[in-house]
Amino acid sequence: MTSNNTHKDWWKQAVVYQIYPRSFKDSDGDGLGDIAGITSRMGYLRDLGVDAIWLSPFYPSELADGGYDVIDYRDVDPRLGTMDDFDAMVAAAHSQGLKVVVDIVPNHTSDRHPWFQEALGAAPGSAQRERYIFREGRGCDGEIPPNDWLSMFGGSAWQRVDDGQWYLHLFARQQPDLNWKNPDVHEDFIRTLRFWSDHGTDGFRVDVAHGLAKDLSSRSLEELGRWPSQAQPTADGDHPLWDRPEVHDIYREWRRVFDEYDPPRFAIAEAWVAPEHQHLYASEKELGQVFNFEFAKANWCPQELRTAIVKGLDCAREAGSTTTWVMSNHDVPRHASRYALPQVRTRGYHQIANDWLLRNGESYIEDRDRGTRRARAAIMLEAGLPGSVYVYQGEELGLFEVADLPWDRLEDPQSRNSRGPFCVKGRDGCRVPLPWRADDEPRPAAWNPKFGEGASFGFSPQERAGSPACEPHLPQPLWFRHFAVDREDNDPTSMLQLYRKALSLRQTLLTATRDTGLTLLTTESFDDRSTIAYSRMTTRKDRRFVSITNFGSEPVPLPHGTVVLASADPLGDSIPQDTTVWMLTDV
């Protein structure tokens, strides 16, 4: 067990590894990653140096949205395993000293959830329908949606049912929104939190945490305009759908459940809210942490990243917690690709605003050497910061976005719902199954020479019940072999080895101090227009930790001290462009 995990508030400085279960490791050859596959690679995760694993949804689902359309919140999808498999996975994680965090999806269910099926069979105004948000339509026969809100995945945010009423779905139509004014909803999620906690879960990641409380009654729906379903929350808390003050009553209720356990459970909010509201979700009276998306949305630019760092630390102080650092996850293009593109300022995740440029795989220029160099510098910049680091599966291998997936193999509803010249492929490009073995030779595929028919690069076993294993649910490009775990494991200069070294040094030099202070450095050598430099206390009382990242085209002089790790070989006594160096200096 890491020294960090011996503390009850382990999550405040943890390194958390996000697993997208269907794409991590397939144990039975059906082409779909599963719970047993995760268990089989627990040693890999331990050796990587993480403190915890976070599993994206593994619940029964029709996969209308990658598992975020949940049919049963208290079971495992049979395609991914059983509850016994889950218990074995938790036991394996705990035996390796790792904590387990699971995703919880409280904003909406699947349309196959028993509650929603009951609602469809019940009359308008019934108790069953009150668990969701049903409204009458407009027009002579109610044939027009209650208002013009748009779904986050395209099209109307309302879907009509057979008796003429409409239900709200802010995401896919198969994801009806729950009515959190209904006590049944509160009670059922408390049962769910206790269920997974009793099965050894140490924490929760809360999906769409800012969206549960809604106000559809204080104003006419028609007055609320066309765009509020997609608009960002406002600082005044008066948005009808997002970041409403009442949502915090829910999380204070959950905190009472978390505190029933020893150590107390924690949760981290996925909350796209105004920066001045983030601390509310991260309060010790509520969830404990909130994602700092400002860091991930920043370009490879010292001014933007420094601003994100300062805001994240300010929010953490106000909340009495620690901030989080994340560059990639299951919803955004991989950061190695983002950093490989021209760094043009946009409103967030600098390529999300121009999503079609990155994800149609045809109209962008990706400098992979530059992207790799920046990604190496970025993990060291990130891992030296106080707070929690969230690593998305495959980033430790330096994987790029698979932007040219064949259209007929896509699974993301964004690809099905977008229209016109800016039709996007969605999020599947960052969800392609991991390459574990480089020597898993694929057979040539006539339909697309960039992919191998039947290739899995060790993701699936060679056989399934005596027959060849199924092809992975998303095809892996042939270039994945160069990023396979076994190849990087034997290369001391690989991205994988850099992650291992950085996370090990973080644990021994920084986390073990329990100190979360940081001093940003600005000197004549460390110009804030081209560098980010900071220092922290270390376990060595006579030595100070210093991290320096050079973004500029001119080398930066190395200060006096001992270099303990560099993302690239320094040029003599200087730090080259797109390079981070960690040093120990005299106090």
ABEGO torsion letter per residue (X at the ends): XBAAAABAAAAAABBBBBBBAAAABBAAGAGBBBAAAAAAAAAAAAAAGBABBBBBBABBBAGABGGABBABAABBBAAAEBAAAAAAAAAAAAAAGBBBBBBBBAABBBAABAAAAAAAABBBGBAAAAABBBBBBBEAAGABBABABBBAAEEBABBBBAAGBBBBBABBAABBBBBAABAAAAAAAAAAAAAAAAAGBABBBBBGAAAABBBAAABBAAAAEAAAAABBBBAAGABAABGBAAAAAAAAAAAAAAAABOBBBBBBBBBBBBAAAAAAAABAABAGBBBBAAAAABBBBAAAAAAAAAAAAAAAAAAGBBBBBBABBAABBBAAAAAABBBBBBAEGAAAAAAAAAAAGAABBBBAAAAAAAAAAAAAAAAABBEBBBBBBGAAAGBBBBAABBAAABABAAAAABBEAABBAEAAAAABBBBABAABBBBBBAABAABBBGBAGGABBABBGGBBBBBBABBBBAAAAAABAAAAAABAABAAAAAAAAAAAAAAAAAAAGBABBBBBBBAABBAAABBBBBBBBABAABBBBBBBBABABBBBBBBEBBABBABBBBEABBBBGBBBBBBBBX
